[in-house]
Each structure stands twice: as C-alpha cells, then as structure tokens.
Amino acid sequence: MSTLAATPALAPRRARLADLPVLLVAVVWGGSYLAAKGVTAPHTVIAVLVLRFALVLPVLVLAGWRRLRVLSPAQLRGAAALGLVLGGIFLLETYGVVHTSATNAGLIISLTMIFTPLAESAVRRTAPSAAFLGAAAVCVAGVVLLTQGAGFTAPGAGDLLILGAALARTAHVLLMARIKAVQDADSLSLTTVQLGSAVLVFALLAALPGTGDSPWAAAAGLGPGQWAGLAFLSVLCTLFAFFVQMWAVRRTSPSRVSLLLGTEPLWAAAAGIVLGGEHPGPLGLVGAGLVLAGTAWGRRAAA
C-alpha cells in the first residue's frame, strides 16, 4: 500500500494513459483470490506465503537500497509494526480463500471500503452521514445473500476469516495514519520493511511444528501450473502492482487511482465465475450486486 500525495491537475490525455495500467492492477488483484486458491492448500498456507514474498523482497531491497539506508530507527520500528499487521492480513486472507470461494473472498474483502470510514468516524467521534450508513446497510445485506447462495446457513469459516481480513485491513489503514514516524517515509522503503517484517513472521511460523509443510516441501510439491500461479501472485500482484501505483500517482490524481483500484471486487467475481467455474446461485448473484453497489455508493458518500 503506497502513500498517495496530492497531485496537480494534469492533462486529460496523460491521466487516461495512466488509467490502463492501474485498471490492470485491479484486474490482477481480482484474479489473486482464484490464483491463491489454486496454489494453496490448508497445510501449505504459511509455506506459500513465505515463497510468495521471499521471491519479490530481494528486488524491492535492491530497488530502494539507498532510501532504506536513511530510514530512522523510529521509521524502521513503525514500518516493522505495520508489517506485523500486514502479515496478519495475509494469513487471514489466504486461510480464508482456501475455505471459501474466490467470488466470496473478493467481494467480502471490499467491505474494507465501508469499515474504514466507519472506524475513522468512531476514532474522531463524528457521526457518519445517513447516505454512508445506507451504503453500509446495503453492503451487509449483500454479504448475507452472497454467503447464503445455496440456502440460508451459518456463514462458513472461510467467509468469517475473510471478514476478519477486511477488519485487519481497516486497522492497517488507521495505523498508517496514526503512526507519525512512517508518515514522511519513502513509500518504497516503507513497503519493503513491512513485507520483510511479514516474511519474518511467516518464516518463524513455518519453523514451528504442526503449522504445515515447510517452504521447501511445499515448493517441491508444486506443479507447473501452481508455479505459474505463484509467479502471478509474486510478480504481478505484488511487484507490478506496487510499481504501477508509484508510477500512476505521479501522472494522475489519487482519487482517480483509488476509484480504478476499487473495481477489484468486480474482477474477483468475474474470475471466480468465468475462470473458476463458481456458481453463487441467484441469491448469491443478487448479493454480489448489492455489495458492488453498496461499496460504490459508500465511496461517493465518504468522499
């Protein structure tokens, strides 16, 4: 996640040229849930997370080495603390997607766009607008229908884990805004330290008995298609996505980037249904539509 700074008004043509790569980031992020589902099993979650981020971390370190060296101790501590939260997000997301559909995962995680303004209102002790509360209600109704596409039952463990990931993402955003030491840090350095901290957590967990396969055993068990999925998660969903955000925010506005990235749940649903052969059912499709409509309404109401 990068820090978006204010950008002067730029020529419309230049902004449009920046739209396509950013939209492509939303597409690959939407496909990440299906890719993670294809690569990961319950006993390989932690091992796959080690492999996914260990593959890209050296590239980030090399790309930003000069700026990493000038980070202050306070900035390093703040970024490392954020990395612990980020590690928790990835654990919840990955365990969750193993136990639910890619469609559900991508749409439920989009509730972060509703949870974050609500949490900010609670912290600042200000009441959210009636329009925003209405959008939140539409989203909640959508998630209920989405997770009950085959009939009304208790939400599955995977759905609840993804919901926990959405709440953890909200906490991460709030901490980013409240930890003063990291607010002036270079975004590449901040991301690198966060990912390094998360990878360290994954590696320590992988070394514990009873936490599943080791990274080496998991790597040996991956077939060509799974290696392709892992490369997709590492190279496109992490490296490419981060550098595109860095590039685009200098050529367009933060709001424009945010709106384009906000289409991620739409692509997640499309990937799950078209490529993954998932069938949400009539209720699930209505729920998916409500989640998309509610998050779009909530973004406008919170603007």
N, C-alpha and C positions, 0 to 999 in steps of 0.2 A: 504494500500500500504506500503510495507516494503522497507527499505533501503538495497540494495544489495551491500555487501562488496566483495572485491577481495578474491578469494579462491584459495589455491594452487592446482596444478594438482593432482587429486585423481585417485584411481584405477578405470578402466572402469567398473568393476562389481559393485562397490559401487555407481558409478554415475547412472548406469542403474537401480539399486534398488530404487534410489530416483526419477526416471522418472515416475513411475506408479502413485504415489500419486499426483505429480504435474500435470500430464495429467488428473487425476480425478478432480482436481480443475478446469481445463479448461472446462471439461465436465459439472460440476455443474454450473459454471458461465454461460456457454452457455445455460443451462436449466433455468437460473434465469429469463430470459425475459418472457418465457412462464409461469413460476410459478407466477411471479408478475402480469401478465395479468389475470391469473385465480383467484387471491386473491383480486385484486384491482378494484374498480370502480371509475369513476370521482369524486364522492362525498366522497370517503374513502381514497384517496391517502395519505394525511397527517397523518391520524389516523393509517394507516397500517405502515407507516414509523416509527411512534412512537413505535408501538408494535414490529416491526422487530428488532429495535436496542436496545430498552429497555430490551428485553429478553436476549441479549448477553452482554450488558455493565457490569452488576454486575460480570459476570465470568471474563471478562478482568481486571476489577479493582482488584478482589481478586488474580488473577494470577500474576499481576505485581505491587502489592501494595508497596512493598519495593522500587522498582525503581521509582514509581510515586512520592513517598515522597521526593526524592532527586532532582527532576526537579527544575531548577532555575526559578525565575519569568519570565525571558526573554524566556525560553523554553516553559513555560506554555502559555505565550501570543502568541508566534509564532505558537504553535500547535493549540491553540483555533482559531486563524485567519484562519489557513488551514482548520479547521473544518467547518467554515462558507462556504468556497468554496466547501468543500465536501458535505455539506447539499444542496447547490445549484445544484450540480451534481445529487444527488439522486432525488431531486424534478423534475428536467428536465427529467431524465431517466424514472421515474415512471409515471409522467403525459404523457410522450411521448409514452410509451409502451401501455398505456390504449387506445391511439388513433391511433396506427399503429399495424402492425403485429410483432410477436416475431422475425421472419426472418429478416424483415427490421431493427428492433432495433439492433439486434446483429451485423449485417453487417455494418450499418451506424456508430455505436459507434466505430468500428475498425478503422475508419479514424483517430482516435487519434494517431495511429502509424505513420500517414503521417503528421498530423498537428504539432506534437511536434517537429520533426526535422526542419520543415519549420519555426516554431516560434523561435527555437533556432538560426537558421541562421539569422533571422531578428534582434534578440537581439544582436547577435555578429557581425552583419553587414558583413556576409560572404555569398557568393553565394552557393546555393546547387548544387550538381552535376547534369549533364544532365540526368544521369540514374535515379536519385531520382525524378527529375521533370517529367520524363516519367512515372515513377510509380505513381506519384500523378495524372497525367492526366488519366491513366488507371482507378484509383480508382474513380475519379469524374465521368467518363463515366459509370462505373459500377453502381454507386449510382443513376445516372439519369435513367438508364434502370431498375434498381431494383424497384424504386419507381413508375415506369410507366408501370408495368407489365400488367395492364388491359387497356392500351391505354394512349397516352400522354395527361396528365392533369397537373395542378399545383400540386407540392408536398403537401401532407396532413399536417395538423397541427402536428400530431404525429411525422412524419418524420423530420420536422423542429425542434421540441423540442429535439429529439434525436441528431440531428446535433448540437444543442446548447450544449447538454451534452458533446459531443465529444470535442467541443471548451473549455468548462469549465474544462474537464479533462486535456487538454493541459495546461491551466493556472495553474492548481493544480501542475502539474509536474514541471513547470518552477518556481513556488513559492517555492516548496520544495527545489530546487537547489539554490534559491537566498536568502532565509531567513536563515541567518547564524546561528541563535540561535538554530535551530532544526537539523542542520546537524550532530551534535555529540550526539543527544538524542537517548536513547534506543528506538528501533523500536516498541516494545510492548507498552511502555508508550506513545509514540507519537501517535500511532493508537488509544489508549484508550481516550486520551484527545480530539483528533479530533472527534471521534464518540460521545463523551459526549457533545461537543460543537454543533454538528449537531443535536443530540436528543433534546437539549435545544431549538434550533431554531424550530424544528418540534413541540415541546410541546407548545411553545408560539404561533405559528401559529394556532395550534389546538384549543387554547383557544379563538381565535378571532371569532366574529360572521361572518357567511357567508363563512367559509372555509371548510364546510363539516361536516361529522359526528365526534363526539368525539371518542377518542380511545376506551372508554368503550362501546359506542353504536356500533362501528364497530366490536369489539370483540364479542359482544352478537349476532351479525348478521352473524358471520362466521359459516359455516357448517364444518363437519369433514374433508372433502376434502380440504377446504380452510385453516383450521388449519394445515393440513399436508403441504400445500404449504408454509404457513408462517414459519413453523418449518424448512422446507427445506431452505428457504431464510436466516433464522437466524442462524441455526446450521451449515449447510453445506456451504452455500455461504459466510458466514461471519467468524464464529469461526474456522471451519475446514480449510477453505481456508487460513486464516491468519497463523494459526499454522503450516500448511504444508509448506508454503513459508519459515517460520522461520527455520523449520527443514531441508528442502531441500537445502537451500542456503549454509548450513554448510557441505553438503555432495556432492555437485556437483558445477558447475560454474554458476554465474549469467546469462551468455549468454544462457546456456542450459535451465535454468528455464524460461527465457524470451521467448525463442523460443517455448517451450511447452505451455506456457500460451497464446502465440499468436495464438493457434489453437481455441481459444474461439469462434470466429465468425462462424467457420465451425460447431461447435456443436450447436450454436444458430440456424443456418439454418436447421440443421438436426432435432432438437427438434420441431421447428415450422412446418416443412413439415410433419415429420413422426408422431409426437405425437399430434400436434395442428391442423392437417388437413389443413394447409395453402397451397394455390396454387398460387405461384408467377407468373405463366404463362411462356411461352417461353422467352419473353423479360426479365422477372424478373430473370429467371434461368441464362441467359447469363450475366446479370448484377451482380448476386451473384458471378459467376465465375470470372468476371473481378475484383470485389472488393477483393476477396481472392488472386488472382494472383498479383494484384497491391500492396496489403499490404505486401505480401511475398517478392516481388521484392524491395519494398521500405525499408524493414528491412535489406535486404542484402546491398542495396546501401548506407544506413546510417551507416552501421557497420564500 
